[in-house]
Amino acid sequence: MHDPEKLHRQEAEKNPGGTLNDSINQPVRAGTNWKATLSIIVILVISYVIYQLLF
């Protein structure tokens, strides 16, 4: 049968930055999460400031 280690080495020779490239691109795919989190934090801070001004 096929040796998985040999297959892995062959893939690494063809694409040496493959695993590094995957780890770099992963945060880009999840890039909208920080925007949503930041929006929620900003809304909460603004709401708190308005609350303190009114009450």
C-alpha positions as CSV (number, residue, x, y, z in Angstrom):
1,M,0.0,0.0,0.0
2,H,1.0,3.7,0.0
3,D,3.2,5.0,2.8
4,P,1.5,8.1,4.3
5,E,4.8,9.6,5.4
6,K,6.2,9.2,1.8
7,L,3.1,10.9,0.4
8,H,3.4,13.7,2.9
9,R,7.0,14.3,1.9
10,Q,6.1,14.3,-1.8
11,E,3.4,16.9,-1.1
12,A,5.8,19.0,1.0
13,E,8.3,18.9,-1.9
14,K,5.7,20.1,-4.4
15,N,4.3,22.8,-2.0
16,P,6.8,23.7,0.7
17,G,4.7,26.6,2.0
18,G,1.5,24.6,2.0
19,T,1.0,24.2,5.8
20,L,2.4,27.6,6.5
21,N,0.1,29.1,3.9
22,D,-3.0,27.4,5.4
23,S,-2.2,28.7,8.8
24,I,-1.7,32.3,7.5
25,N,-5.0,32.2,5.5
26,Q,-7.2,30.9,8.2
27,P,-7.5,34.2,10.1
28,V,-8.4,35.9,6.8
29,R,-11.4,33.5,6.4
30,A,-12.5,34.3,10.0
31,G,-11.8,38.0,9.5
32,T,-15.4,39.2,10.0
33,N,-15.5,38.0,13.6
34,W,-13.3,40.8,15.0
35,K,-15.5,43.3,13.2
36,A,-18.6,42.0,14.8
37,T,-16.9,41.9,18.2
38,L,-15.6,45.4,17.9
39,S,-19.1,46.6,16.8
40,I,-20.7,45.1,19.9
41,I,-18.1,46.6,22.2
42,V,-18.5,50.1,20.6
43,I,-22.3,49.9,20.9
44,L,-22.1,48.8,24.5
45,V,-19.7,51.7,25.3
46,I,-21.9,54.3,23.6
47,S,-25.0,52.9,25.3
48,Y,-23.3,53.2,28.7
49,V,-22.2,56.8,28.0
50,I,-25.7,57.8,27.0
51,Y,-27.2,56.0,30.0
52,Q,-24.8,57.9,32.3
53,L,-25.7,61.2,30.7
54,L,-29.4,60.7,31.0
55,F,-29.7,59.1,34.4
